[in-house]
Amino acid sequence: MFEVKQTEEMLNKTFRLPASLLDELARIAEHEKVSVNNLVRQCCEYALSNMKTEK
């Protein structure tokens, strides 16, 4: 299960995301009391560690 955690130092990178996705991320981040950047980072880490790979 995905758990929201606090963060470490980050670097800047620009991504374009749909407005509806940004709205949902902002809502979840506010509810979990973390930044949107922190939430996006954790979502990406979770997706990468659980991604199917060809072996």
PDB file of N, CA, C and O in Angstrom:
ATOM      1  N   MET A   1       0.843  -1.187   0.000  1.00  0.00           N
ATOM      2  CA  MET A   1       0.000   0.000   0.000  1.00  0.00           C
ATOM      3  C   MET A   1       0.881   1.240   0.000  1.00  0.00           C
ATOM      4  O   MET A   1       1.917   1.278   0.664  1.00  0.00           O
ATOM      5  N   PHE A   2       0.467   2.240  -0.741  1.00  0.00           N
ATOM      6  CA  PHE A   2       1.206   3.498  -0.846  1.00  0.00           C
ATOM      7  C   PHE A   2       1.076   4.290   0.446  1.00  0.00           C
ATOM      8  O   PHE A   2      -0.033   4.494   0.939  1.00  0.00           O
ATOM      9  N   GLU A   3       2.214   4.745   1.005  1.00  0.00           N
ATOM     10  CA  GLU A   3       2.215   5.572   2.210  1.00  0.00           C
ATOM     11  C   GLU A   3       2.936   6.876   1.902  1.00  0.00           C
ATOM     12  O   GLU A   3       4.015   6.861   1.309  1.00  0.00           O
ATOM     13  N   VAL A   4       2.357   7.998   2.295  1.00  0.00           N
ATOM     14  CA  VAL A   4       2.957   9.309   2.077  1.00  0.00           C
ATOM     15  C   VAL A   4       3.959   9.573   3.189  1.00  0.00           C
ATOM     16  O   VAL A   4       3.631   9.437   4.368  1.00  0.00           O
ATOM     17  N   LYS A   5       5.194   9.954   2.818  1.00  0.00           N
ATOM     18  CA  LYS A   5       6.261  10.219   3.778  1.00  0.00           C
ATOM     19  C   LYS A   5       6.772  11.643   3.604  1.00  0.00           C
ATOM     20  O   LYS A   5       6.457  12.303   2.614  1.00  0.00           O
ATOM     21  N   GLN A   6       7.564  12.118   4.570  1.00  0.00           N
ATOM     22  CA  GLN A   6       8.212  13.415   4.449  1.00  0.00           C
ATOM     23  C   GLN A   6       9.368  13.277   3.472  1.00  0.00           C
ATOM     24  O   GLN A   6       9.651  12.167   3.021  1.00  0.00           O
ATOM     25  N   THR A   7      10.048  14.371   3.128  1.00  0.00           N
ATOM     26  CA  THR A   7      10.981  14.372   1.993  1.00  0.00           C
ATOM     27  C   THR A   7      12.411  14.743   2.354  1.00  0.00           C
ATOM     28  O   THR A   7      12.693  15.160   3.477  1.00  0.00           O
ATOM     29  N   GLU A   8      13.308  14.587   1.391  1.00  0.00           N
ATOM     30  CA  GLU A   8      14.696  15.015   1.468  1.00  0.00           C
ATOM     31  C   GLU A   8      14.920  16.122   0.440  1.00  0.00           C
ATOM     32  O   GLU A   8      13.968  16.547  -0.215  1.00  0.00           O
ATOM     33  N   GLU A   9      16.168  16.603   0.281  1.00  0.00           N
ATOM     34  CA  GLU A   9      16.469  17.668  -0.677  1.00  0.00           C
ATOM     35  C   GLU A   9      16.093  17.258  -2.103  1.00  0.00           C
ATOM     36  O   GLU A   9      16.273  16.103  -2.489  1.00  0.00           O
ATOM     37  N   MET A  10      15.566  18.213  -2.886  1.00  0.00           N
ATOM     38  CA  MET A  10      15.155  17.942  -4.264  1.00  0.00           C
ATOM     39  C   MET A  10      15.772  18.953  -5.225  1.00  0.00           C
ATOM     40  O   MET A  10      16.164  20.050  -4.827  1.00  0.00           O
ATOM     41  N   LEU A  11      15.852  18.561  -6.503  1.00  0.00           N
ATOM     42  CA  LEU A  11      16.276  19.452  -7.586  1.00  0.00           C
ATOM     43  C   LEU A  11      15.054  19.844  -8.405  1.00  0.00           C
ATOM     44  O   LEU A  11      14.031  19.160  -8.370  1.00  0.00           O
ATOM     45  N   ASN A  12      15.163  20.955  -9.148  1.00  0.00           N
ATOM     46  CA  ASN A  12      14.037  21.431  -9.962  1.00  0.00           C
ATOM     47  C   ASN A  12      14.008  20.771 -11.338  1.00  0.00           C
ATOM     48  O   ASN A  12      15.048  20.553 -11.960  1.00  0.00           O
ATOM     49  N   LYS A  13      12.795  20.455 -11.801  1.00  0.00           N
ATOM     50  CA  LYS A  13      12.544  19.935 -13.152  1.00  0.00           C
ATOM     51  C   LYS A  13      11.114  20.312 -13.489  1.00  0.00           C
ATOM     52  O   LYS A  13      10.235  20.233 -12.631  1.00  0.00           O
ATOM     53  N   THR A  14      10.866  20.723 -14.730  1.00  0.00           N
ATOM     54  CA  THR A  14       9.528  21.142 -15.138  1.00  0.00           C
ATOM     55  C   THR A  14       8.832  20.027 -15.905  1.00  0.00           C
ATOM     56  O   THR A  14       9.410  19.436 -16.818  1.00  0.00           O
ATOM     57  N   PHE A  15       7.580  19.741 -15.528  1.00  0.00           N
ATOM     58  CA  PHE A  15       6.742  18.770 -16.224  1.00  0.00           C
ATOM     59  C   PHE A  15       5.393  19.413 -16.505  1.00  0.00           C
ATOM     60  O   PHE A  15       4.925  20.247 -15.729  1.00  0.00           O
ATOM     61  N   ARG A  16       4.774  19.033 -17.600  1.00  0.00           N
ATOM     62  CA  ARG A  16       3.429  19.507 -17.938  1.00  0.00           C
ATOM     63  C   ARG A  16       2.451  18.385 -17.626  1.00  0.00           C
ATOM     64  O   ARG A  16       2.598  17.266 -18.116  1.00  0.00           O
ATOM     65  N   LEU A  17       1.451  18.695 -16.805  1.00  0.00           N
ATOM     66  CA  LEU A  17       0.448  17.715 -16.395  1.00  0.00           C
ATOM     67  C   LEU A  17      -0.943  18.290 -16.630  1.00  0.00           C
ATOM     68  O   LEU A  17      -1.115  19.508 -16.582  1.00  0.00           O
ATOM     69  N   PRO A  18      -1.933  17.449 -16.880  1.00  0.00           N
ATOM     70  CA  PRO A  18      -3.306  17.933 -17.056  1.00  0.00           C
ATOM     71  C   PRO A  18      -3.800  18.651 -15.792  1.00  0.00           C
ATOM     72  O   PRO A  18      -3.454  18.271 -14.673  1.00  0.00           O
ATOM     73  N   ALA A  19      -4.605  19.683 -15.992  1.00  0.00           N
ATOM     74  CA  ALA A  19      -5.132  20.464 -14.868  1.00  0.00           C
ATOM     75  C   ALA A  19      -5.889  19.587 -13.886  1.00  0.00           C
ATOM     76  O   ALA A  19      -5.781  19.782 -12.676  1.00  0.00           O
ATOM     77  N   SER A  20      -6.655  18.622 -14.385  1.00  0.00           N
ATOM     78  CA  SER A  20      -7.430  17.756 -13.488  1.00  0.00           C
ATOM     79  C   SER A  20      -6.517  16.917 -12.603  1.00  0.00           C
ATOM     80  O   SER A  20      -6.839  16.674 -11.440  1.00  0.00           O
ATOM     81  N   LEU A  21      -5.377  16.469 -13.140  1.00  0.00           N
ATOM     82  CA  LEU A  21      -4.425  15.692 -12.344  1.00  0.00           C
ATOM     83  C   LEU A  21      -3.769  16.578 -11.295  1.00  0.00           C
ATOM     84  O   LEU A  21      -3.595  16.160 -10.150  1.00  0.00           O
ATOM     85  N   LEU A  22      -3.404  17.799 -11.678  1.00  0.00           N
ATOM     86  CA  LEU A  22      -2.815  18.732 -10.720  1.00  0.00           C
ATOM     87  C   LEU A  22      -3.784  19.058  -9.592  1.00  0.00           C
ATOM     88  O   LEU A  22      -3.379  19.155  -8.434  1.00  0.00           O
ATOM     89  N   ASP A  23      -5.061  19.227  -9.922  1.00  0.00           N
ATOM     90  CA  ASP A  23      -6.072  19.495  -8.896  1.00  0.00           C
ATOM     91  C   ASP A  23      -6.163  18.341  -7.909  1.00  0.00           C
ATOM     92  O   ASP A  23      -6.227  18.554  -6.698  1.00  0.00           O
ATOM     93  N   GLU A  24      -6.168  17.119  -8.428  1.00  0.00           N
ATOM     94  CA  GLU A  24      -6.264  15.946  -7.555  1.00  0.00           C
ATOM     95  C   GLU A  24      -5.010  15.797  -6.694  1.00  0.00           C
ATOM     96  O   GLU A  24      -5.103  15.482  -5.508  1.00  0.00           O
ATOM     97  N   LEU A  25      -3.848  16.023  -7.286  1.00  0.00           N
ATOM     98  CA  LEU A  25      -2.603  15.953  -6.515  1.00  0.00           C
ATOM     99  C   LEU A  25      -2.586  17.008  -5.408  1.00  0.00           C
ATOM    100  O   LEU A  25      -2.162  16.723  -4.288  1.00  0.00           O
ATOM    101  N   ALA A  26      -3.040  18.217  -5.713  1.00  0.00           N
ATOM    102  CA  ALA A  26      -3.083  19.285  -4.710  1.00  0.00           C
ATOM    103  C   ALA A  26      -4.025  18.926  -3.568  1.00  0.00           C
ATOM    104  O   ALA A  26      -3.716  19.176  -2.402  1.00  0.00           O
ATOM    105  N   ARG A  27      -5.172  18.341  -3.900  1.00  0.00           N
ATOM    106  CA  ARG A  27      -6.138  17.944  -2.874  1.00  0.00           C
ATOM    107  C   ARG A  27      -5.540  16.875  -1.959  1.00  0.00           C
ATOM    108  O   ARG A  27      -5.655  16.963  -0.737  1.00  0.00           O
ATOM    109  N   ILE A  28      -4.908  15.876  -2.549  1.00  0.00           N
ATOM    110  CA  ILE A  28      -4.314  14.796  -1.757  1.00  0.00           C
ATOM    111  C   ILE A  28      -3.160  15.325  -0.907  1.00  0.00           C
ATOM    112  O   ILE A  28      -3.047  14.976   0.268  1.00  0.00           O
ATOM    113  N   ALA A  29      -2.304  16.165  -1.494  1.00  0.00           N
ATOM    114  CA  ALA A  29      -1.168  16.722  -0.758  1.00  0.00           C
ATOM    115  C   ALA A  29      -1.640  17.530   0.446  1.00  0.00           C
ATOM    116  O   ALA A  29      -1.067  17.427   1.530  1.00  0.00           O
ATOM    117  N   GLU A  30      -2.675  18.327   0.257  1.00  0.00           N
ATOM    118  CA  GLU A  30      -3.216  19.110   1.373  1.00  0.00           C
ATOM    119  C   GLU A  30      -3.752  18.189   2.466  1.00  0.00           C
ATOM    120  O   GLU A  30      -3.509  18.421   3.650  1.00  0.00           O
ATOM    121  N   HIS A  31      -4.468  17.163   2.075  1.00  0.00           N
ATOM    122  CA  HIS A  31      -5.033  16.215   3.043  1.00  0.00           C
ATOM    123  C   HIS A  31      -3.934  15.495   3.826  1.00  0.00           C
ATOM    124  O   HIS A  31      -4.080  15.247   5.023  1.00  0.00           O
ATOM    125  N   GLU A  32      -2.832  15.161   3.143  1.00  0.00           N
ATOM    126  CA  GLU A  32      -1.730  14.420   3.771  1.00  0.00           C
ATOM    127  C   GLU A  32      -0.697  15.337   4.427  1.00  0.00           C
ATOM    128  O   GLU A  32       0.252  14.866   5.053  1.00  0.00           O
ATOM    129  N   LYS A  33      -0.890  16.652   4.279  1.00  0.00           N
ATOM    130  CA  LYS A  33       0.002  17.658   4.856  1.00  0.00           C
ATOM    131  C   LYS A  33       1.441  17.525   4.345  1.00  0.00           C
ATOM    132  O   LYS A  33       2.396  17.575   5.120  1.00  0.00           O
ATOM    133  N   VAL A  34       1.574  17.356   3.038  1.00  0.00           N
ATOM    134  CA  VAL A  34       2.874  17.349   2.367  1.00  0.00           C
ATOM    135  C   VAL A  34       2.771  18.264   1.155  1.00  0.00           C
ATOM    136  O   VAL A  34       1.671  18.641   0.751  1.00  0.00           O
ATOM    137  N   SER A  35       3.912  18.622   0.575  1.00  0.00           N
ATOM    138  CA  SER A  35       3.883  19.448  -0.637  1.00  0.00           C
ATOM    139  C   SER A  35       3.466  18.601  -1.833  1.00  0.00           C
ATOM    140  O   SER A  35       3.582  17.375  -1.819  1.00  0.00           O
ATOM    141  N   VAL A  36       2.979  19.279  -2.864  1.00  0.00           N
ATOM    142  CA  VAL A  36       2.634  18.577  -4.102  1.00  0.00           C
ATOM    143  C   VAL A  36       3.893  17.933  -4.685  1.00  0.00           C
ATOM    144  O   VAL A  36       3.836  16.809  -5.182  1.00  0.00           O
ATOM    145  N   ASN A  37       5.022  18.631  -4.630  1.00  0.00           N
ATOM    146  CA  ASN A  37       6.276  18.060  -5.135  1.00  0.00           C
ATOM    147  C   ASN A  37       6.628  16.769  -4.407  1.00  0.00           C
ATOM    148  O   ASN A  37       7.017  15.784  -5.034  1.00  0.00           O
ATOM    149  N   ASN A  38       6.493  16.775  -3.098  1.00  0.00           N
ATOM    150  CA  ASN A  38       6.777  15.580  -2.294  1.00  0.00           C
ATOM    151  C   ASN A  38       5.859  14.439  -2.718  1.00  0.00           C
ATOM    152  O   ASN A  38       6.316  13.310  -2.895  1.00  0.00           O
ATOM    153  N   LEU A  39       4.595  14.718  -2.879  1.00  0.00           N
ATOM    154  CA  LEU A  39       3.634  13.693  -3.279  1.00  0.00           C
ATOM    155  C   LEU A  39       3.955  13.136  -4.666  1.00  0.00           C
ATOM    156  O   LEU A  39       3.924  11.922  -4.864  1.00  0.00           O
ATOM    157  N   VAL A  40       4.263  14.011  -5.628  1.00  0.00           N
ATOM    158  CA  VAL A  40       4.590  13.564  -6.985  1.00  0.00           C
ATOM    159  C   VAL A  40       5.844  12.692  -6.960  1.00  0.00           C
ATOM    160  O   VAL A  40       5.888  11.661  -7.631  1.00  0.00           O
ATOM    161  N   ARG A  41       6.857  13.090  -6.201  1.00  0.00           N
ATOM    162  CA  ARG A  41       8.078  12.296  -6.088  1.00  0.00           C
ATOM    163  C   ARG A  41       7.774  10.906  -5.563  1.00  0.00           C
ATOM    164  O   ARG A  41       8.259   9.910  -6.100  1.00  0.00           O
ATOM    165  N   GLN A  42       6.964  10.839  -4.505  1.00  0.00           N
ATOM    166  CA  GLN A  42       6.626   9.542  -3.922  1.00  0.00           C
ATOM    167  C   GLN A  42       5.800   8.691  -4.881  1.00  0.00           C
ATOM    168  O   GLN A  42       5.987   7.477  -4.956  1.00  0.00           O
ATOM    169  N   CYS A  43       4.894   9.321  -5.608  1.00  0.00           N
ATOM    170  CA  CYS A  43       4.110   8.577  -6.610  1.00  0.00           C
ATOM    171  C   CYS A  43       5.026   8.007  -7.689  1.00  0.00           C
ATOM    172  O   CYS A  43       4.861   6.859  -8.099  1.00  0.00           O
ATOM    173  N   CYS A  44       5.989   8.802  -8.149  1.00  0.00           N
ATOM    174  CA  CYS A  44       6.928   8.330  -9.177  1.00  0.00           C
ATOM    175  C   CYS A  44       7.792   7.196  -8.646  1.00  0.00           C
ATOM    176  O   CYS A  44       7.988   6.195  -9.337  1.00  0.00           O
ATOM    177  N   GLU A  45       8.313   7.336  -7.428  1.00  0.00           N
ATOM    178  CA  GLU A  45       9.131   6.271  -6.838  1.00  0.00           C
ATOM    179  C   GLU A  45       8.330   4.984  -6.704  1.00  0.00           C
ATOM    180  O   GLU A  45       8.831   3.900  -7.005  1.00  0.00           O
ATOM    181  N   TYR A  46       7.095   5.102  -6.257  1.00  0.00           N
ATOM    182  CA  TYR A  46       6.233   3.928  -6.101  1.00  0.00           C
ATOM    183  C   TYR A  46       5.974   3.270  -7.454  1.00  0.00           C
ATOM    184  O   TYR A  46       6.064   2.050  -7.584  1.00  0.00           O
ATOM    185  N   ALA A  47       5.653   4.080  -8.452  1.00  0.00           N
ATOM    186  CA  ALA A  47       5.374   3.541  -9.789  1.00  0.00           C
ATOM    187  C   ALA A  47       6.604   2.843 -10.366  1.00  0.00           C
ATOM    188  O   ALA A  47       6.482   1.764 -10.945  1.00  0.00           O
ATOM    189  N   LEU A  48       7.777   3.439 -10.219  1.00  0.00           N
ATOM    190  CA  LEU A  48       8.998   2.841 -10.757  1.00  0.00           C
ATOM    191  C   LEU A  48       9.360   1.542 -10.044  1.00  0.00           C
ATOM    192  O   LEU A  48       9.798   0.588 -10.686  1.00  0.00           O
ATOM    193  N   SER A  49       9.183   1.496  -8.735  1.00  0.00           N
ATOM    194  CA  SER A  49       9.542   0.282  -7.996  1.00  0.00           C
ATOM    195  C   SER A  49       8.522  -0.832  -8.192  1.00  0.00           C
ATOM    196  O   SER A  49       8.813  -1.990  -7.890  1.00  0.00           O
ATOM    197  N   ASN A  50       7.338  -0.506  -8.690  1.00  0.00           N
ATOM    198  CA  ASN A  50       6.301  -1.512  -8.914  1.00  0.00           C
ATOM    199  C   ASN A  50       5.984  -1.712 -10.395  1.00  0.00           C
ATOM    200  O   ASN A  50       4.982  -2.336 -10.745  1.00  0.00           O
ATOM    201  N   MET A  51       6.840  -1.179 -11.255  1.00  0.00           N
ATOM    202  CA  MET A  51       6.633  -1.269 -12.693  1.00  0.00           C
ATOM    203  C   MET A  51       7.038  -2.655 -13.195  1.00  0.00           C
ATOM    204  O   MET A  51       8.058  -3.208 -12.783  1.00  0.00           O
ATOM    205  N   LYS A  52       6.222  -3.199 -14.087  1.00  0.00           N
ATOM    206  CA  LYS A  52       6.571  -4.477 -14.704  1.00  0.00           C
ATOM    207  C   LYS A  52       7.756  -4.249 -15.638  1.00  0.00           C
ATOM    208  O   LYS A  52       7.770  -3.296 -16.416  1.00  0.00           O
ATOM    209  N   THR A  53       8.731  -5.119 -15.555  1.00  0.00           N
ATOM    210  CA  THR A  53       9.885  -5.030 -16.441  1.00  0.00           C
ATOM    211  C   THR A  53      10.094  -6.364 -17.138  1.00  0.00           C
ATOM    212  O   THR A  53       9.791  -7.426 -16.594  1.00  0.00           O
ATOM    213  N   GLU A  54      10.613  -6.287 -18.340  1.00  0.00           N
ATOM    214  CA  GLU A  54      10.934  -7.510 -19.074  1.00  0.00           C
ATOM    215  C   GLU A  54      12.274  -8.030 -18.583  1.00  0.00           C
ATOM    216  O   GLU A  54      13.227  -7.266 -18.432  1.00  0.00           O
ATOM    217  N   LYS A  55      12.342  -9.329 -18.334  1.00  0.00           N
ATOM    218  CA  LYS A  55      13.599  -9.911 -17.842  1.00  0.00           C
ATOM    219  C   LYS A  55      14.189 -10.860 -18.833  1.00  0.00           C
ATOM    220  O   LYS A  55      15.246 -11.438 -18.581  1.00  0.00           O
TER     221      LYS A  55
END
